[in-house]
Every structure is written in structure tokens, then in C-alpha cells.
Amino acid sequence: MKIFRNFDEIIDFAIESEMDEIKFYSDLAEEMERKNVKLLFRNIALEKTARMLQLENMKDIGVLLDIENIQDLKIAGSFCKIDFSKKNLSYQEALIMAMNKEKEKFILYQELADCATNKECKQTFLSLANQEARQKLKLEIEYDEYVLHDN
């Protein structure tokens, strides 16, 4: 696990991580054929961009204050592994991949919060974890409404 020497290093790490996810969701949107699916993933990339800008501002402000419990439908944890290296993912496969990515990011931020040695760092990671949980919930609702409901 990465060791952070100060709050700015934590924020820089989070910004870099969000930048990776912006690219991930932008690329995923381009792979989708259906307009509504492209729009879903583009919107997620935009939300990640907003989060990255929020993190940039955190260097001056100090602490994120968005800690609340997020409902977890536990859908992403129930899927088997899918080969996501293939092209032309189905809508279902793309949603599963995105849910799993958000789950992994949530777990990472939770673990970093557990390892934080000061309140400021802990609060920042918990807030980031909650934002990832919200993103995962959005994808789970989409999956529930448009994949499970259609089957």
C-alpha cells in the first residue's frame, strides 16, 4: 500500500485515480453502440471530472465533508468474472464492469481510511468512498431497471 507523507499527496493520489477513471469511462462510452448507453458512461466521466476538480480545490480547503451512509444493493458482488478485454461489450457486460470498478475503488478508499493516522485524511478517504458508493448505486439501479427487468 502507498504511504502518504502529507495531505497533498493523498489528494494528488485521488486526483490521479479519478483521471484514470475519466479515461476508463470515456473509452467505455466510445465502445457502446446505443446512444443512451454512451450517454450513461459519458455522464459518469463528467461526474468523475467534477470530483477531480473538487479534489483540486481540496488542496486549499482541506477536508471533504460528505460522509453519509450509502445504500448498497450488493448486485456487483454477485457476478462472475467477465473477460473485459474483448471489444463490443454488451450493455450488461459494460454495466457489470463499471459496477465492479466502482466497488474496487470504494474498497480501496475504505482501506486507506482505515490506515489513515489523522482525522483529516480519514475523513477525506471516507468521503471519496461514499462518492464511489453513490456511483456504484447508480449503476446498480441502471442494471436492475434495464437488464434484470428485461430478462
Stockholm file with secondary structure:
# STOCKHOLM 1.0

chainA/1-151         MKIFRNFDEIIDFAIESEMDEIKFYSDLAEEMERKNVKLLFRNIALEKTARMLQLENMKDIGVLLDIENIQDLKIAGSFCKIDFSKKNLSYQEALIMAMNKEKEKFILYQELADCATNKECKQTFLSLANQEARQKLKLEIEYDEYVLHDN
#=GR chainA/1-151 SS CCCCSSHHHHHHHHHHHHHHHHHHHHHHHHHCCSHHHHHHHHHHHHHHHHHHHHHHHHHHHCCCCCCCCCCCCCCGGGCCCCCTTSSSCCHHHHHHHHHHHHHHHHHHHHHHHHHCSSHHHHHHHHHHHHHHHHHHHHHHHHHIIIIITTC
#=GC SS_cons         CCCCSSHHHHHHHHHHHHHHHHHHHHHHHHHCCSHHHHHHHHHHHHHHHHHHHHHHHHHHHCCCCCCCCCCCCCCGGGCCCCCTTSSSCCHHHHHHHHHHHHHHHHHHHHHHHHHCSSHHHHHHHHHHHHHHHHHHHHHHHHHIIIIITTC
//
